[in-house]
Amino acid sequence: MDYVKELRLLVGHKPLILTGAVAIIMNDQNEVLLQLRTKGKWGLPGGLMELGESLEETAQRETKEETGLTVNELTFLGVFSGKDYYNKLENMDEYYAVTAVYFTNDVIGEIRKDHDESLDIQYFPLDQLPAELAPQYRSFIEPFKNELMKLNNK
């Protein structure tokens, strides 16, 4: 049983503070990798931290699980938290997300989607992000657009 499920047995639907990480993965054409999640919104590969993991390990594990890609070097961009990152799920679970955002262009492997979590995975130009990009993920990308281009072209 994973950490969040164990917590939910104790606290029910009450709000939790949950920590996670996402990876902004870019290719040689300055495009960002997004996954179409099963709820119909695009997002970045990432998810919640498990006990004993570092934030970097979370980003790497979640990216591997969701895309099939192995992430090597990560560059820390920032942390997002606060009232704008409150979520209430269909099952009535509530949480405030604290999300570390990382950049990488150092990935190996072939894209392979996890059918439980993704309907599609593809790259998009930074200036042509899909309208269906979930707002929280847009907020992770937008402040770093100029920095991402510089980091990707080193």
CYANA upper distance limits for C-alpha pairs under 8 A (distance plus 0.5 A):
  1 MET  CA      5 LYS  CA      7.00
  1 MET  CA      6 GLU  CA      7.22
  2 ASP  CA      6 GLU  CA      6.90
  2 ASP  CA     50 GLU  CA      7.77
  3 TYR  CA      7 LEU  CA      6.81
  3 TYR  CA     50 GLU  CA      6.75
  3 TYR  CA     51 LEU  CA      7.22
  4 VAL  CA      8 ARG  CA      6.62
  5 LYS  CA      9 LEU  CA      6.96
  6 GLU  CA     10 LEU  CA      7.43
  7 LEU  CA     11 VAL  CA      6.73
  7 LEU  CA     12 GLY  CA      8.39
  8 ARG  CA     12 GLY  CA      5.34
  8 ARG  CA     13 HIS  CA      7.24
 12 GLY  CA     93 ASP  CA      7.93
 13 HIS  CA     92 MET  CA      6.46
 13 HIS  CA     93 ASP  CA      4.74
 13 HIS  CA     94 GLU  CA      6.43
 14 LYS  CA     93 ASP  CA      7.12
 14 LYS  CA     94 GLU  CA      6.40
 14 LYS  CA     95 TYR  CA      8.24
 15 PRO  CA     93 ASP  CA      7.56
 15 PRO  CA     94 GLU  CA      4.90
 15 PRO  CA     95 TYR  CA      5.07
 15 PRO  CA     96 TYR  CA      7.48
 16 LEU  CA     94 GLU  CA      6.99
 16 LEU  CA     95 TYR  CA      4.98
 16 LEU  CA     96 TYR  CA      6.65
 17 ILE  CA     95 TYR  CA      6.11
 17 ILE  CA     96 TYR  CA      5.33
 17 ILE  CA     97 ALA  CA      6.50
 17 ILE  CA     98 VAL  CA      7.57
 18 LEU  CA     48 LEU  CA      7.46
 18 LEU  CA     49 MET  CA      8.41
 18 LEU  CA     95 TYR  CA      7.06
 18 LEU  CA     96 TYR  CA      6.70
 18 LEU  CA     97 ALA  CA      5.60
 18 LEU  CA     98 VAL  CA      6.58
 19 THR  CA     48 LEU  CA      6.34
 19 THR  CA     49 MET  CA      6.35
 19 THR  CA     97 ALA  CA      6.45
 19 THR  CA     98 VAL  CA      5.23
 19 THR  CA     99 THR  CA      6.35
 19 THR  CA    100 ALA  CA      8.47
 20 GLY  CA     46 GLY  CA      7.80
 20 GLY  CA     47 GLY  CA      5.82
 20 GLY  CA     48 LEU  CA      4.51
 20 GLY  CA     49 MET  CA      5.45
 20 GLY  CA     55 LEU  CA      7.31
 20 GLY  CA     58 THR  CA      7.43
 20 GLY  CA     59 ALA  CA      8.34
 20 GLY  CA     97 ALA  CA      7.74
 20 GLY  CA     98 VAL  CA      6.76
 20 GLY  CA     99 THR  CA      5.32
 20 GLY  CA    100 ALA  CA      6.83
 21 ALA  CA     46 GLY  CA      6.01
 21 ALA  CA     47 GLY  CA      6.28
 21 ALA  CA     48 LEU  CA      7.10
 21 ALA  CA     49 MET  CA      7.74
 21 ALA  CA     55 LEU  CA      6.43
 21 ALA  CA     56 GLU  CA      7.88
 21 ALA  CA     58 THR  CA      6.54
 21 ALA  CA     59 ALA  CA      5.61
 21 ALA  CA     99 THR  CA      5.59
 21 ALA  CA    100 ALA  CA      5.06
 21 ALA  CA    101 VAL  CA      6.31
 21 ALA  CA    102 TYR  CA      8.02
 22 VAL  CA     44 LEU  CA      6.69
 22 VAL  CA     45 PRO  CA      6.15
 22 VAL  CA     46 GLY  CA      4.51
 22 VAL  CA     47 GLY  CA      7.01
 22 VAL  CA     59 ALA  CA      5.81
 22 VAL  CA     99 THR  CA      7.65
 22 VAL  CA    100 ALA  CA      6.95
 22 VAL  CA    101 VAL  CA      5.66
 22 VAL  CA    102 TYR  CA      6.74
 23 ALA  CA     44 LEU  CA      6.94
 23 ALA  CA     45 PRO  CA      6.34
 23 ALA  CA     46 GLY  CA      6.76
 23 ALA  CA     59 ALA  CA      6.38
 23 ALA  CA     60 GLN  CA      8.39
 23 ALA  CA     63 THR  CA      7.76
 23 ALA  CA    101 VAL  CA      6.60
 23 ALA  CA    102 TYR  CA      5.36
 23 ALA  CA    103 PHE  CA      6.17
 23 ALA  CA    104 THR  CA      7.40
 24 ILE  CA     32 VAL  CA      6.99
 24 ILE  CA     33 LEU  CA      7.46
 24 ILE  CA     44 LEU  CA      7.05
 24 ILE  CA     45 PRO  CA      8.14
 24 ILE  CA    101 VAL  CA      7.83
 24 ILE  CA    102 TYR  CA      6.47
 24 ILE  CA    103 PHE  CA      5.19
 24 ILE  CA    104 THR  CA      6.73
 24 ILE  CA    141 ILE  CA      8.12
 25 ILE  CA     32 VAL  CA      6.07
 25 ILE  CA     33 LEU  CA      5.96
 25 ILE  CA    103 PHE  CA      6.52
 25 ILE  CA    104 THR  CA      5.52
 25 ILE  CA    105 ASN  CA      6.02
 25 ILE  CA    107 VAL  CA      8.47
 26 MET  CA     30 ASN  CA      6.38
 26 MET  CA     31 GLU  CA      5.81
 26 MET  CA     32 VAL  CA      5.03
 26 MET  CA     33 LEU  CA      6.72
 26 MET  CA    103 PHE  CA      8.33
 26 MET  CA    104 THR  CA      7.02
 26 MET  CA    105 ASN  CA      5.57
 26 MET  CA    123 TYR  CA      8.40
 26 MET  CA    152 ASN  CA      7.41
 27 ASN  CA     31 GLU  CA      6.06
 27 ASN  CA     32 VAL  CA      7.28
 27 ASN  CA     33 LEU  CA      8.38
 27 ASN  CA    105 ASN  CA      6.60
 27 ASN  CA    123 TYR  CA      8.34
 27 ASN  CA    152 ASN  CA      8.41
 28 ASP  CA    152 ASN  CA      8.15
 29 GLN  CA    125 PRO  CA      8.27
 30 ASN  CA    125 PRO  CA      6.85
 30 ASN  CA    126 LEU  CA      7.45
 30 ASN  CA    149 MET  CA      7.22
 30 ASN  CA    152 ASN  CA      7.46
 31 GLU  CA    123 TYR  CA      5.97
 31 GLU  CA    124 PHE  CA      5.39
 31 GLU  CA    125 PRO  CA      4.71
 31 GLU  CA    126 LEU  CA      6.24
 32 VAL  CA    123 TYR  CA      5.66
 32 VAL  CA    124 PHE  CA      5.80
 32 VAL  CA    125 PRO  CA      6.81
 32 VAL  CA    126 LEU  CA      6.83
 33 LEU  CA     44 LEU  CA      7.51
 33 LEU  CA    121 ILE  CA      7.59
 33 LEU  CA    122 GLN  CA      6.12
 33 LEU  CA    123 TYR  CA      4.78
 33 LEU  CA    124 PHE  CA      6.97
 34 LEU  CA     42 TRP  CA      6.64
 34 LEU  CA     43 GLY  CA      5.93
 34 LEU  CA     44 LEU  CA      5.60
 34 LEU  CA     45 PRO  CA      7.45
 34 LEU  CA    121 ILE  CA      6.25
 34 LEU  CA    122 GLN  CA      6.16
 34 LEU  CA    123 TYR  CA      6.58
 34 LEU  CA    124 PHE  CA      7.77
 35 GLN  CA     42 TRP  CA      5.90
 35 GLN  CA     43 GLY  CA      5.91
 35 GLN  CA     44 LEU  CA      6.67
 35 GLN  CA     45 PRO  CA      7.26
 35 GLN  CA    118 SER  CA      6.64
 35 GLN  CA    119 LEU  CA      7.91
 35 GLN  CA    120 ASP  CA      6.18
 35 GLN  CA    121 ILE  CA      4.75
 35 GLN  CA    122 GLN  CA      7.00
 36 LEU  CA     40 GLY  CA      6.71
 36 LEU  CA     41 LYS  CA      6.12
 36 LEU  CA     42 TRP  CA      4.75
 36 LEU  CA     43 GLY  CA      6.92
 36 LEU  CA    118 SER  CA      6.01
 36 LEU  CA    119 LEU  CA      5.82
 36 LEU  CA    120 ASP  CA      5.45
 36 LEU  CA    121 ILE  CA      6.62
 37 ARG  CA     41 LYS  CA      6.07
 37 ARG  CA     42 TRP  CA      6.36
 37 ARG  CA     43 GLY  CA      7.35
 37 ARG  CA    117 GLU  CA      6.26
 37 ARG  CA    118 SER  CA      5.05
 37 ARG  CA    119 LEU  CA      6.36
 37 ARG  CA    120 ASP  CA      7.94
 38 THR  CA    116 ASP  CA      8.02
 38 THR  CA    117 GLU  CA      6.29
 38 THR  CA    118 SER  CA      6.03
 38 THR  CA    119 LEU  CA      6.30
 40 GLY  CA    132 GLU  CA      8.15
 41 LYS  CA    132 GLU  CA      5.77
 41 LYS  CA    133 LEU  CA      6.14
 41 LYS  CA    134 ALA  CA      6.09
 42 TRP  CA    130 PRO  CA      7.98
 42 TRP  CA    132 GLU  CA      6.38
 42 TRP  CA    133 LEU  CA      4.93
 42 TRP  CA    134 ALA  CA      6.41
 43 GLY  CA    133 LEU  CA      6.50
 43 GLY  CA    134 ALA  CA      6.64
 43 GLY  CA    137 TYR  CA      6.20
 44 LEU  CA    137 TYR  CA      6.97
 45 PRO  CA     59 ALA  CA      8.13
 45 PRO  CA     62 GLU  CA      7.00
 45 PRO  CA     63 THR  CA      5.68
 45 PRO  CA     66 GLU  CA      6.98
 45 PRO  CA     67 THR  CA      7.86
 46 GLY  CA     58 THR  CA      7.88
 46 GLY  CA     59 ALA  CA      6.00
 46 GLY  CA     62 GLU  CA      5.45
 46 GLY  CA     63 THR  CA      6.38
 46 GLY  CA     66 GLU  CA      8.36
 47 GLY  CA     58 THR  CA      7.60
 47 GLY  CA     59 ALA  CA      7.68
 47 GLY  CA     62 GLU  CA      6.41
 48 LEU  CA     58 THR  CA      7.49
 49 MET  CA     53 GLU  CA      6.86
 49 MET  CA     54 SER  CA      8.09
 49 MET  CA     55 LEU  CA      7.30
 49 MET  CA     58 THR  CA      5.91
 50 GLU  CA     58 THR  CA      7.88
 53 GLU  CA     57 GLU  CA      6.36
 53 GLU  CA     58 THR  CA      6.81
 54 SER  CA     58 THR  CA      6.77
 55 LEU  CA     59 ALA  CA      6.87
 55 LEU  CA    100 ALA  CA      7.40
 56 GLU  CA     60 GLN  CA      6.74
 56 GLU  CA     74 LEU  CA      7.74
 57 GLU  CA     61 ARG  CA      6.42
 58 THR  CA     62 GLU  CA      6.46
 59 ALA  CA     63 THR  CA      6.51
 59 ALA  CA    102 TYR  CA      8.25
 60 GLN  CA     64 LYS  CA      6.72
 60 GLN  CA     70 THR  CA      7.40
 60 GLN  CA     71 VAL  CA      5.95
 60 GLN  CA     72 ASN  CA      8.17
 61 ARG  CA     65 GLU  CA      6.66
 62 GLU  CA     66 GLU  CA      6.47
 63 THR  CA     67 THR  CA      6.12
 63 THR  CA     68 GLY  CA      7.45
 63 THR  CA     69 LEU  CA      6.86
 63 THR  CA     70 THR  CA      7.67
 63 THR  CA     71 VAL  CA      7.72
 64 LYS  CA     68 GLY  CA      5.06
 64 LYS  CA     69 LEU  CA      5.46
 64 LYS  CA     70 THR  CA      6.01
 64 LYS  CA     71 VAL  CA      7.92
 65 GLU  CA    114 ASP  CA      7.35
 66 GLU  CA    112 ARG  CA      8.17
 66 GLU  CA    113 LYS  CA      6.36
 66 GLU  CA    114 ASP  CA      5.70
 66 GLU  CA    117 GLU  CA      7.30
 66 GLU  CA    118 SER  CA      7.70
 67 THR  CA    111 ILE  CA      5.89
 67 THR  CA    112 ARG  CA      5.61
 67 THR  CA    113 LYS  CA      5.44
 67 THR  CA    114 ASP  CA      7.14
 67 THR  CA    121 ILE  CA      7.89
 68 GLY  CA    109 GLY  CA      7.34
 68 GLY  CA    110 GLU  CA      6.92
 68 GLY  CA    111 ILE  CA      5.84
 68 GLY  CA    112 ARG  CA      5.28
 68 GLY  CA    113 LYS  CA      7.16
 68 GLY  CA    114 ASP  CA      8.46
 69 LEU  CA    107 VAL  CA      6.69
 69 LEU  CA    108 ILE  CA      6.26
 69 LEU  CA    109 GLY  CA      5.55
 69 LEU  CA    110 GLU  CA      6.66
 69 LEU  CA    111 ILE  CA      6.48
 69 LEU  CA    112 ARG  CA      8.08
 70 THR  CA    107 VAL  CA      5.90
 70 THR  CA    108 ILE  CA      5.76
 70 THR  CA    109 GLY  CA      6.78
 71 VAL  CA    104 THR  CA      7.95
 71 VAL  CA    106 ASP  CA      6.62
 71 VAL  CA    107 VAL  CA      5.07
 71 VAL  CA    108 ILE  CA      7.29
 72 ASN  CA    104 THR  CA      8.33
 72 ASN  CA    106 ASP  CA      6.01
 72 ASN  CA    107 VAL  CA      6.47
 73 GLU  CA    104 THR  CA      6.97
 73 GLU  CA    106 ASP  CA      6.42
 74 LEU  CA    102 TYR  CA      6.48
 74 LEU  CA    103 PHE  CA      6.21
 74 LEU  CA    104 THR  CA      5.62
 74 LEU  CA    106 ASP  CA      8.23
 75 THR  CA    102 TYR  CA      5.86
 75 THR  CA    103 PHE  CA      5.56
 75 THR  CA    104 THR  CA      6.87
 76 PHE  CA    100 ALA  CA      8.11
 76 PHE  CA    101 VAL  CA      6.81
 76 PHE  CA    102 TYR  CA      5.06
 76 PHE  CA    103 PHE  CA      6.99
 77 LEU  CA    100 ALA  CA      8.15
 77 LEU  CA    101 VAL  CA      6.02
 77 LEU  CA    102 TYR  CA      5.83
 77 LEU  CA    103 PHE  CA      7.27
 77 LEU  CA    144 PHE  CA      8.21
 78 GLY  CA    100 ALA  CA      6.38
 78 GLY  CA    101 VAL  CA      5.94
 78 GLY  CA    102 TYR  CA      7.86
 79 VAL  CA     98 VAL  CA      7.39
 79 VAL  CA     99 THR  CA      6.01
 79 VAL  CA    100 ALA  CA      4.98
 79 VAL  CA    101 VAL  CA      6.65
 80 PHE  CA     85 TYR  CA      8.22
 80 PHE  CA     97 ALA  CA      8.37
 80 PHE  CA     98 VAL  CA      6.26
 80 PHE  CA     99 THR  CA      5.71
 80 PHE  CA    100 ALA  CA      7.07
 80 PHE  CA    101 VAL  CA      8.30
 80 PHE  CA    140 PHE  CA      8.07
 81 SER  CA     85 TYR  CA      6.32
 81 SER  CA     96 TYR  CA      7.88
 81 SER  CA     97 ALA  CA      6.55
 81 SER  CA     98 VAL  CA      5.13
 81 SER  CA     99 THR  CA      7.08
 82 GLY  CA     86 TYR  CA      7.76
 82 GLY  CA     96 TYR  CA      7.49
 82 GLY  CA     97 ALA  CA      8.13
 82 GLY  CA     98 VAL  CA      8.08
 83 LYS  CA     96 TYR  CA      7.71
 85 TYR  CA     96 TYR  CA      6.09
 85 TYR  CA     97 ALA  CA      5.91
 85 TYR  CA     98 VAL  CA      8.04
 85 TYR  CA    136 GLN  CA      7.69
 86 TYR  CA     94 GLU  CA      7.94
 86 TYR  CA     95 TYR  CA      6.30
 86 TYR  CA     96 TYR  CA      4.84
 86 TYR  CA     97 ALA  CA      6.91
 87 ASN  CA     94 GLU  CA      6.17
 87 ASN  CA     95 TYR  CA      5.88
 87 ASN  CA     96 TYR  CA      6.70
 87 ASN  CA     97 ALA  CA      8.11
 88 LYS  CA     92 MET  CA      6.40
 88 LYS  CA     93 ASP  CA      6.22
 88 LYS  CA     94 GLU  CA      4.95
 88 LYS  CA     95 TYR  CA      7.14
 89 LEU  CA     93 ASP  CA      5.81
 89 LEU  CA     94 GLU  CA      6.91
101 VAL  CA    140 PHE  CA      7.33
103 PHE  CA    148 LEU  CA      7.91
104 THR  CA    152 ASN  CA      8.34
105 ASN  CA    152 ASN  CA      7.05
111 ILE  CA    121 ILE  CA      8.18
113 LYS  CA    117 GLU  CA      8.38
113 LYS  CA    118 SER  CA      6.53
113 LYS  CA    119 LEU  CA      8.11
113 LYS  CA    120 ASP  CA      7.43
113 LYS  CA    121 ILE  CA      7.17
114 ASP  CA    118 SER  CA      6.17
115 HIS  CA    119 LEU  CA      6.92
124 PHE  CA    128 GLN  CA      6.94
124 PHE  CA    129 LEU  CA      6.48
124 PHE  CA    130 PRO  CA      8.26
125 PRO  CA    129 LEU  CA      6.95
126 LEU  CA    145 LYS  CA      7.62
129 LEU  CA    133 LEU  CA      7.54
133 LEU  CA    137 TYR  CA      7.26
133 LEU  CA    138 ARG  CA      6.83
134 ALA  CA    138 ARG  CA      6.84
135 PRO  CA    139 SER  CA      6.64
136 GLN  CA    140 PHE  CA      6.98
137 TYR  CA    141 ILE  CA      7.02
138 ARG  CA    142 GLU  CA      6.45
139 SER  CA    143 PRO  CA      7.52
140 PHE  CA    144 PHE  CA      8.15
141 ILE  CA    145 LYS  CA      6.87
144 PHE  CA    148 LEU  CA      6.27
145 LYS  CA    149 MET  CA      6.97
146 ASN  CA    150 LYS  CA      7.06
147 GLU  CA    151 LEU  CA      6.58
148 LEU  CA    152 ASN  CA      6.41
149 MET  CA    153 ASN  CA      6.68
150 LYS  CA    154 LYS  CA      6.95
